[in-house]
Amino acid sequence: MKALYRPLSLMVSVGGGLLASAVFRQVWRRATGEKKPPKATDRTFTAWQVVAAAAAQGAIMGAVKAAVDRAGAASYEKVIGAWPGKKEED
């Protein structure tokens, strides 16, 4: 049954990526007032702004991915009855 988890996990991860992008855009907009975060090659932003945006985006992406993966695994366990990841070592 763990083979069923892989495609479900992929779909959940894609949704999590979209959610993380939306969350980052909102955080960036509220924190800076800018509509879009800077790209690394955009000269209108300082190097500090570009690096700060990348760091914030990475942190948000990581946190949302962990939350979505964990929720997906917990849901899978409720429906199927088995945890999809590694089992505890006794």
N, C-alpha and C positions, 0 to 999 in steps of 0.2 A: 504493500500500500504506500510505501514511501516514494515509489515512482510517481504516484499521483501528486505528491507534494511539489515536485520540481516545476511542472507547468503552472501550477497555482501560485507558487512562490514567484515565478517570473512575472506573472500578471500583477501580483500585489506589489512587486518591486517597481514596476513601471508606474503604477499609480502613486507609489510613495515618492518617486522621483518628480513627478508632476506636482505633487503636494509640496514637496520641499522647495521647488522652484518658486511656487506661488508664495510660500511663507517667506522665503528670502527676499523676494521683490517687495513684499509688504514691510518687512523689517527695514530694508534699505530705504524705502520711501519715507517711512516714519522717522528714521534716525537722521536722514540727511536732507529730506525735502526734494531730492532728485527723483525723477520718474524712473530712470533706468540706472542700474549699477554700471560702473566704468568697465570698459574692456581694457586689457593690458596695453593695447596699441593706441588708445585714445589720448591725445595730447592735452585735452582740456582738463584732465584730472592729474593731480600730483601722483608721484610714485607711491606715497604713503596711502592715498585714497584707494589706489588700485590694489595694493597689498592688503589693506584693511578689508576691502570688499571681498577679496579672494579668501581671506581667513574666516570671515563671517559666513561666507557661502559654504565653505568646507565644514565648519562646525554645525551649521544648520542641516546640511545634507547628511552628515554623519548621524546626528541625533534623530532626524526623521527616519532615516533608513533603519536604525536600530529599533526604534519604536514600532515601525511598520512590520519589520521582520519578526519581532517578538510577538506582536498581536496576531500576525498570520500563523505563526507556529502554535500559539495558544488556541486559536480558532480551529486549526487542523486537529489538534489533540482532542478538543471537545467533540468534534464531528466524527473523527475516525477512531479515537481512543488510544492513539499512540503518539508520542512526541517525535517530531521529524528529525531532530538533531541527535547529537551524541547522548548516550545514556550515562547516568551517574556511575562512577566507579565505586564499588563497595570496598 
